[in-house]
Amino acid sequence: MIGLTIDRVSDVTIFRQIYLGLREAIVSGRLMTGSRLMSTRALAEELKVSRNSVTQAYEQLIAEGYIRGRIGSGTFVTDVSTDFFHSDTRRSAEKIISRPYELSQLGRIAEGWWPSLPLGERQPFSPGICVLDGRSLQILRKLGQRHLITLGETHASYSHPQGLPELREQIAIYLRAARAVRCDADNIIVVSGGQQAVDLALKVMVDRGSYVWLEDPCYSTTRAAVESIGARIFPVPVDCEGMNVGFGIANCKTARMSFVTPSHQYPLGVTLSLQRRLELLRWAGENNSWIIEDDFDSEIRYEGRPLASLQGLDEASRVIYIGTFSKMLLPGLRVGYVVVPQRLVPAFLAARFLADRQPPMFQQLVMADFLAEGHLTSHLSRMRRIYRQARDQVCDIINCSLSEHIDTLPTVQGTQLFAHLRDERIDDVEFCRRAASLGVALKPISPMCIERTDARGLLLAFAGFSQTEISLGVSRLVRLFLSQRPPVSVG
């Protein structure tokens, strides 16, 4: 009739093949307005398919207005295709589609950041990789099965945007004991990770044009989030004691907010000194400003006990504390939390509702039991041992093979190393680009800088990789460094 054929090995169902074939014939004009279609029985015999498949295709086309049935007469093509899909109308539609998109100012900022955002890729030294601990995975599977069996109407319905009370209570117990955070279940909000917590804090607390302190260098995604809401960034340099709070006060005292990673600065790995912590808290209290404490990787510490949080020192309730289970357990779990002063809870909850309605129910149920039954403590103990061994292996291999080219110090916390380039002529961005072409994922430090030009180097993540992967990555880096050497002149 119209060259309609059926591909019997296709993943597309027969009903949909018939529907798509007839629709295309109508849109293209091969089946003209008023044309009478074969009966469902006749077409089924023609195509050697079940009549039910043809009937479903006809019903779909009738529902969408492409054909209509007349009792006693048959099924006919409607006039929907006469003008819209042809000639001038189609060319006009193509012209409209070809116009540039009219993004908002913030949309243009966000689009500009898209190419540089981390999307996750497993190669030696790539960040965001963690060890999938077999024992914890087995426990999580059992907990998941438990809740699948009891999953009912209550769990399937919409729930409160703050998160399950039982999970928030367990998070509060954990944070008070492990991080010295001042909190209870009522001022904890469950989020889908640290990035959502940052987004909520900026939207609730910062106006367009307001100044925000950022560590220089800093996590590029935090910088992108600040820029995306139209705030103005004031870079505060980082030295061996962390963020130079005095510099920020002297040059931009009235900033609305400060982002800080006090326990383990990203990316340089230094710790904010006690004197500067107190200075930062005093500044926030006196200037009616706010502090965002991103406490990433705080549990993965290899020497002594984890450092207490900045929030635990806060007497004036000016700190918004962000944490997540991603790095310590599973990035794909997407369960994080933000601890906010009680008077800010309603605003944060409304913003969370408008952005994402509520956290996923199933993950919350599983995570609440994982914490309540004490599994996190033993999990972290195993992870610290595994990650410490991986850190030592990376440092040993680098010191043996790359000490001529880079200078590293064993980190006392976290899952990545900052490596300083000994040869100042090497461009860290270009070096990382060339390393990526060899299958080695490094992050250059210089793009994380805002104003300073003296911080260059490489960030190497070591979690989740075998010794074979680490050795292979280092061997490729050795070849790359050797290719950087200028030829030696003879004579």
Salt bridges, closest charged atoms under 4 A:
GLU24 OE1 - ARG30 NH2 2.38
ASP88 OD1 - ARG91 NH2 2.35
ASP133 OD2 - HIS379 ND1 3.86
ASP133 OD2 - ARG382 NH2 2.73
ASP199 OD2 - LYS203 NZ 3.05
GLU227 OE2 - ARG223 NE 3.50
ASP239 OD1 - ARG276 NH1 2.68
ASP295 OD2 - ARG179 NE 2.66
GLU315 OE2 - ARG182 NH2 2.91
ASP356 OD2 - ARG352 NH1 3.35
ASP369 OD2 - ARG146 NH1 2.89
ASP369 OD2 - HIS147 NE2 2.69
GLU373 OE2 - ARG146 NH1 2.98
GLU373 OE1 - HIS375 NE2 2.86
ASP392 OD1 - ARG391 NH2 2.96
GLU404 OE2 - ARG485 NH2 2.44
ASP407 OD1 - ARG422 NH2 3.85
ASP423 OD1 - ARG425 NE 3.03
GLU430 OE2 - ARG433 NH2 2.47
ASP454 OD1 - ARG452 NE 2.95
GLU469 OE1 - ARG122 NH2 3.06
